[in-house]
Amino acid sequence: ISSSRHSDKVVIGVDAAASEFYELDKTYRSNFSGENNGFSQQVSGDALKDFYKSLVRDYNVASIEEPFDKDDCESYSKLTTEIGERLQIVGDEFLVTDPKRIEHAIKEKTCNTLLIK
């Protein structure tokens, strides 16, 4: 982006859709190596949070949608507390436009952006 001289016009957003790779044992199964070799690893919410933090640091990501499973409030809260002032943390499936879940998100500071469909 910077080599194209569009840094002032373009930002990066990620729709992680983390609910799609959340396992029953409360880990996330993913391939962080970037290789399509069939290898995947299970990581904790904390490890996934650290991965997102590295994306924000290294690639100036401005928005992450659904960074964790809809029931992983602890990881949402940690990410929002640690870097929520620097980017949008979008609660899509996490909030599902449900007033009770939205109220909980505000109280617990689990995300800072609401996607209304």
C-alpha positions as CSV (number, residue, x, y, z in Angstrom):
1,I,0.0,0.0,0.0
2,S,2.7,2.5,0.9
3,S,4.7,1.7,-2.3
4,S,1.6,2.6,-4.3
5,R,1.5,5.9,-2.4
6,H,-2.1,5.2,-1.2
7,S,-1.4,4.9,2.5
8,D,-3.7,7.9,3.1
9,K,-6.6,6.3,1.2
10,V,-6.4,2.6,1.9
11,V,-6.7,0.6,5.2
12,I,-6.8,-3.1,5.8
13,G,-9.7,-4.9,7.4
14,V,-9.8,-8.6,8.3
15,D,-13.0,-10.7,8.6
16,A,-11.5,-13.6,10.6
17,A,-14.8,-15.5,10.9
18,A,-13.1,-17.3,13.9
19,S,-16.3,-19.1,14.8
20,E,-15.6,-21.3,11.8
21,F,-12.4,-22.7,13.3
22,Y,-13.4,-22.8,17.0
23,E,-13.2,-26.2,18.5
24,L,-15.2,-27.8,21.3
25,D,-12.1,-27.8,23.5
26,K,-12.1,-24.0,23.3
27,T,-9.1,-23.8,21.0
28,Y,-8.8,-22.4,17.5
29,R,-7.7,-24.7,14.7
30,S,-5.8,-22.8,12.0
31,N,-2.9,-22.8,9.6
32,F,-0.7,-19.8,10.6
33,S,2.2,-20.9,8.5
34,G,0.5,-19.6,5.4
35,E,1.2,-22.8,3.5
36,N,-1.5,-24.9,2.0
37,N,0.1,-28.2,3.2
38,G,-2.8,-29.7,5.1
39,F,-1.1,-28.9,8.4
40,S,-3.0,-27.1,11.0
41,Q,-2.5,-26.3,14.7
42,Q,-4.6,-25.7,17.6
43,V,-4.0,-22.4,19.4
44,S,-5.6,-20.8,22.5
45,G,-7.5,-17.6,22.4
46,D,-4.5,-15.8,23.9
47,A,-2.3,-17.1,21.1
48,L,-4.8,-16.0,18.5
49,K,-5.0,-12.6,20.2
50,D,-1.2,-12.2,19.9
51,F,-1.4,-13.2,16.2
52,Y,-3.9,-10.4,15.6
53,K,-1.8,-8.0,17.5
54,S,1.1,-8.8,15.2
55,L,-1.1,-8.2,12.2
56,V,-2.0,-4.8,13.5
57,R,1.6,-4.0,14.3
58,D,3.1,-5.3,11.0
59,Y,0.4,-4.4,8.5
60,N,-1.5,-1.5,10.1
61,V,-4.8,-3.4,10.2
62,A,-7.6,-1.0,10.9
63,S,-10.5,-3.4,11.6
64,I,-10.9,-7.1,12.7
65,E,-14.4,-8.6,12.4
66,E,-15.3,-11.7,14.4
67,P,-11.7,-12.3,15.8
68,F,-13.0,-15.0,18.1
69,D,-15.9,-17.3,18.6
70,K,-19.2,-15.7,19.7
71,D,-18.9,-17.3,23.1
72,D,-15.3,-16.5,23.7
73,C,-16.0,-13.3,25.7
74,E,-12.7,-13.5,27.6
75,S,-10.6,-13.3,24.4
76,Y,-12.7,-10.5,23.0
77,S,-12.2,-8.5,26.2
78,K,-8.5,-9.0,26.2
79,L,-8.0,-7.9,22.6
80,T,-10.2,-4.9,23.1
81,T,-8.4,-3.8,26.2
82,E,-5.0,-4.3,24.7
83,I,-5.4,-2.7,21.3
84,G,-9.1,-1.5,21.0
85,E,-8.0,2.1,20.8
86,R,-6.1,1.5,17.6
87,L,-8.7,-0.3,15.5
88,Q,-12.2,-1.5,15.1
89,I,-13.0,-4.8,16.8
90,V,-16.3,-5.8,15.2
91,G,-18.7,-8.1,17.0
92,D,-20.7,-9.7,14.2
93,E,-21.7,-13.2,15.2
94,F,-20.7,-12.2,18.7
95,L,-23.5,-9.7,18.9
96,V,-26.0,-10.9,16.3
97,T,-28.0,-7.8,16.7
98,D,-29.3,-9.1,20.0
99,P,-30.0,-6.4,22.6
100,K,-28.9,-8.6,25.5
101,R,-25.6,-9.5,23.9
102,I,-25.0,-5.9,22.9
103,E,-25.7,-4.7,26.4
104,H,-23.2,-7.3,27.7
105,A,-20.6,-6.2,25.2
106,I,-20.9,-2.6,26.3
107,K,-20.7,-3.6,30.0
108,E,-17.8,-6.0,29.6
109,K,-16.0,-3.9,26.8
110,T,-15.7,-7.0,24.6
111,C,-15.7,-5.1,21.3
112,N,-15.9,-1.5,20.1
113,T,-17.9,-1.8,16.8
114,L,-21.4,-3.2,16.0
115,L,-22.3,-4.6,12.6
116,I,-26.0,-4.2,12.0
117,K,-27.5,-6.3,9.2
